[in-house]
Amino acid sequence: MLMRYSKILLTAALGVLILLVAINNVTDYDTNYEVVSHVMSMDQVPTGSPLEWRAVASATP
């Protein structure tokens, strides 16, 4: 019975965490846009890296 309650509590806690992350992503659009634009443009990758071909250079607001 203790194992069952532990699983229920863990699942509920994970659900609350996912809900908080989703709310943060919706309400703080500017910060998330900046992070995603850095990831997509790959401007943090060292120069000459063979992975740069995957970068998305065009930005559309």
OpenMM code with the backbone's topology and positions (N, CA, C; nanometers):
from openmm import Vec3, app, unit

residues = "MET LEU MET ARG TYR SER LYS ILE LEU LEU THR ALA ALA LEU GLY VAL LEU ILE LEU LEU VAL ALA ILE ASN ASN VAL THR ASP TYR ASP THR ASN TYR GLU VAL VAL SER HIS VAL MET SER MET ASP GLN VAL PRO THR GLY SER PRO LEU GLU TRP ARG ALA VAL ALA SER ALA THR PRO".split()
positions = [
    Vec3(0.0825, -0.1192, 0.0000),
    Vec3(0.0000, 0.0000, 0.0000),
    Vec3(0.0872, 0.1260, 0.0000),
    Vec3(0.1991, 0.1224, 0.0720),
    Vec3(0.2899, 0.2367, 0.0766),
    Vec3(0.3486, 0.2644, -0.0617),
    Vec3(0.3795, 0.1587, -0.1357),
    Vec3(0.4348, 0.1747, -0.2697),
    Vec3(0.3329, 0.2425, -0.3624),
    Vec3(0.2077, 0.2065, -0.3474),
    Vec3(0.1027, 0.2662, -0.4298),
    Vec3(0.0905, 0.4156, -0.4022),
    Vec3(0.0897, 0.4542, -0.2758),
    Vec3(0.0803, 0.5960, -0.2404),
    Vec3(0.2049, 0.6722, -0.2850),
    Vec3(0.3195, 0.6080, -0.2801),
    Vec3(0.4426, 0.6720, -0.3265),
    Vec3(0.4350, 0.7007, -0.4760),
    Vec3(0.3841, 0.6055, -0.5527),
    Vec3(0.3701, 0.6251, -0.6969),
    Vec3(0.2697, 0.7355, -0.7281),
    Vec3(0.1609, 0.7385, -0.6541),
    Vec3(0.0597, 0.8430, -0.6740),
    Vec3(0.1186, 0.9801, -0.6435),
    Vec3(0.1907, 0.9911, -0.5338),
    Vec3(0.2521, 1.1182, -0.4951),
    Vec3(0.3567, 1.1623, -0.5970),
    Vec3(0.4384, 1.0705, -0.6434),
    Vec3(0.5408, 1.1033, -0.7421),
    Vec3(0.4774, 1.1489, -0.8737),
    Vec3(0.3739, 1.0810, -0.9173),
    Vec3(0.3044, 1.1191, -1.0403),
    Vec3(0.2383, 1.2560, -1.0261),
    Vec3(0.1776, 1.2820, -0.9118),
    Vec3(0.1143, 1.4120, -0.8881),
    Vec3(0.2187, 1.5234, -0.8853),
    Vec3(0.3321, 1.4992, -0.8216),
    Vec3(0.4383, 1.5998, -0.8158),
    Vec3(0.4931, 1.6284, -0.9553),
    Vec3(0.5102, 1.5255, -1.0355),
    Vec3(0.5577, 1.5447, -1.1718),
    Vec3(0.4556, 1.6229, -1.2543),
    Vec3(0.3285, 1.5953, -1.2344),
    Vec3(0.2237, 1.6695, -1.3037),
    Vec3(0.2235, 1.8166, -1.2668),
    Vec3(0.2430, 1.8472, -1.1395),
    Vec3(0.2489, 1.9870, -1.0947),
    Vec3(0.3702, 2.0565, -1.1552),
    Vec3(0.4839, 1.9879, -1.1602),
    Vec3(0.6043, 2.0458, -1.2193),
    Vec3(0.5827, 2.0768, -1.3672),
    Vec3(0.5247, 1.9842, -1.4407),
    Vec3(0.4978, 2.0068, -1.5825),
    Vec3(0.3997, 2.1222, -1.6009),
    Vec3(0.3001, 2.1319, -1.5153),
    Vec3(0.2046, 2.2423, -1.5222),
    Vec3(0.2737, 2.3763, -1.4989),
    Vec3(0.3622, 2.3835, -1.4001),
    Vec3(0.4344, 2.5078, -1.3733),
    Vec3(0.5243, 2.5467, -1.4902),
    Vec3(0.5905, 2.4500, -1.5505),
    Vec3(0.6756, 2.4780, -1.6663),
    Vec3(0.5913, 2.5294, -1.7827),
    Vec3(0.4771, 2.4686, -1.8060),
    Vec3(0.3895, 2.5118, -1.9153),
    Vec3(0.3382, 2.6533, -1.8918),
    Vec3(0.2980, 2.6838, -1.7703),
    Vec3(0.2503, 2.8190, -1.7385),
    Vec3(0.3623, 2.9205, -1.7582),
    Vec3(0.4833, 2.8866, -1.7155),
    Vec3(0.5975, 2.9760, -1.7322),
    Vec3(0.6276, 2.9988, -1.8801),
    Vec3(0.6193, 2.8945, -1.9613),
    Vec3(0.6468, 2.9091, -2.1038),
    Vec3(0.5440, 2.9970, -2.1728),
    Vec3(0.4221, 2.9939, -2.1286),
    Vec3(0.3175, 3.0758, -2.1905),
    Vec3(0.3269, 3.2209, -2.1443),
    Vec3(0.3548, 3.2439, -2.0175),
    Vec3(0.3526, 3.3801, -1.9638),
    Vec3(0.4814, 3.4576, -1.9867),
    Vec3(0.5941, 3.3907, -2.0067),
    Vec3(0.7226, 3.4597, -2.0241),
    Vec3(0.7748, 3.4365, -2.1656),
    Vec3(0.6997, 3.4852, -2.2642),
    Vec3(0.7280, 3.4582, -2.4046),
    Vec3(0.8628, 3.5149, -2.4483),
    Vec3(0.8963, 3.6373, -2.4083),
    Vec3(1.0185, 3.7025, -2.4565),
    Vec3(1.1443, 3.6254, -2.4190),
    Vec3(1.1519, 3.5793, -2.2954),
    Vec3(1.2686, 3.5031, -2.2522),
    Vec3(1.2795, 3.3727, -2.3296),
    Vec3(1.1687, 3.3042, -2.3462),
    Vec3(1.1706, 3.1778, -2.4189),
    Vec3(1.2057, 3.1982, -2.5655),
    Vec3(1.1583, 3.3067, -2.6261),
    Vec3(1.1913, 3.3355, -2.7656),
    Vec3(1.3412, 3.3574, -2.7812),
    Vec3(1.4015, 3.4279, -2.6871),
    Vec3(1.5456, 3.4536, -2.6929),
    Vec3(1.6248, 3.3235, -2.6826),
    Vec3(1.5864, 3.2369, -2.5914),
    Vec3(1.6563, 3.1091, -2.5743),
    Vec3(1.6424, 3.0234, -2.6992),
    Vec3(1.5218, 3.0139, -2.7521),
    Vec3(1.4995, 2.9309, -2.8709),
    Vec3(1.5734, 2.9880, -2.9912),
    Vec3(1.5812, 3.1204, -3.0037),
    Vec3(1.6536, 3.1783, -3.1168),
    Vec3(1.8029, 3.1482, -3.1078),
    Vec3(1.8595, 3.1462, -2.9871),
    Vec3(2.0003, 3.1077, -2.9713),
    Vec3(2.0209, 2.9611, -3.0078),
    Vec3(1.9292, 2.8770, -2.9679),
    Vec3(1.9418, 2.7345, -2.9983),
    Vec3(1.9312, 2.7112, -3.1487),
    Vec3(1.8338, 2.7751, -3.2131),
    Vec3(1.8126, 2.7523, -3.3560),
    Vec3(1.9240, 2.8117, -3.4419),
    Vec3(1.9794, 2.9264, -3.4022),
    Vec3(2.0860, 2.9879, -3.4810),
    Vec3(2.2219, 2.9259, -3.4522),
    Vec3(2.2319, 2.8500, -3.3462),
    Vec3(2.3554, 2.7811, -3.3068),
    Vec3(2.4733, 2.8781, -3.2971),
    Vec3(2.4490, 2.9983, -3.2438),
    Vec3(2.5553, 3.0974, -3.2329),
    Vec3(2.6500, 3.0706, -3.1164),
    Vec3(2.6191, 2.9749, -3.0322),
    Vec3(2.7061, 2.9392, -2.9204),
    Vec3(2.8014, 2.8248, -2.9562),
    Vec3(2.7860, 2.7678, -3.0753),
    Vec3(2.8705, 2.6569, -3.1203),
    Vec3(3.0049, 2.7136, -3.1645),
    Vec3(3.1156, 2.6460, -3.1341),
    Vec3(3.2469, 2.6962, -3.1767),
    Vec3(3.2547, 2.7133, -3.3289),
    Vec3(3.3257, 2.8154, -3.3733),
    Vec3(3.3395, 2.8444, -3.5154),
    Vec3(3.4095, 2.7289, -3.5862),
    Vec3(3.3573, 2.6929, -3.7008),
    Vec3(3.4159, 2.5848, -3.7790),
    Vec3(3.3648, 2.4471, -3.7418),
    Vec3(3.2679, 2.4402, -3.6545),
    Vec3(3.2122, 2.3113, -3.6143),
    Vec3(3.1371, 2.2490, -3.7319),
    Vec3(3.1507, 2.1175, -3.7519),
    Vec3(3.0786, 2.0537, -3.8627),
    Vec3(2.9270, 2.0504, -3.8424),
    Vec3(2.8796, 2.0902, -3.7266),
    Vec3(2.7361, 2.0895, -3.6993),
    Vec3(2.6666, 2.2196, -3.7386),
    Vec3(2.7428, 2.3180, -3.7820),
    Vec3(2.6845, 2.4486, -3.8138),
    Vec3(2.5887, 2.4457, -3.9324),
    Vec3(2.5936, 2.3441, -4.0147),
    Vec3(2.5048, 2.3378, -4.1309),
    Vec3(2.3585, 2.3282, -4.0892),
    Vec3(2.3334, 2.2859, -3.9652),
    Vec3(2.1958, 2.2708, -3.9180),
    Vec3(2.1359, 2.4003, -3.8646),
    Vec3(2.2154, 2.5053, -3.8567),
    Vec3(2.1674, 2.6313, -3.7991),
    Vec3(2.0605, 2.6954, -3.8874),
    Vec3(1.9619, 2.7572, -3.8238),
    Vec3(1.8575, 2.8314, -3.8947),
    Vec3(1.8950, 2.9784, -3.8863),
    Vec3(1.9319, 3.0367, -4.0007),
    Vec3(1.9836, 3.1732, -4.0011),
    Vec3(1.8736, 3.2783, -4.0126),
    Vec3(1.7613, 3.2464, -4.0746),
    Vec3(1.6564, 3.3464, -4.0928),
    Vec3(1.5697, 3.3553, -3.9682),
    Vec3(1.5422, 3.4772, -3.9268),
    Vec3(1.4600, 3.4990, -3.8072),
    Vec3(1.3298, 3.5655, -3.8477),
    Vec3(1.2193, 3.5096, -3.8040),
    Vec3(1.0894, 3.5711, -3.8282),
    Vec3(1.0230, 3.5960, -3.6939),
    Vec3(0.9926, 3.7210, -3.6627),
    Vec3(0.9333, 3.7506, -3.5314),
    Vec3(0.7925, 3.7018, -3.5168),
] * unit.nanometer
topology = app.Topology()
chain = topology.addChain("A")
for resn in residues:
    res = topology.addResidue(resn, chain)
    for name in ("N", "CA", "C"):
        topology.addAtom(name, app.Element.getBySymbol(name[0]), res)
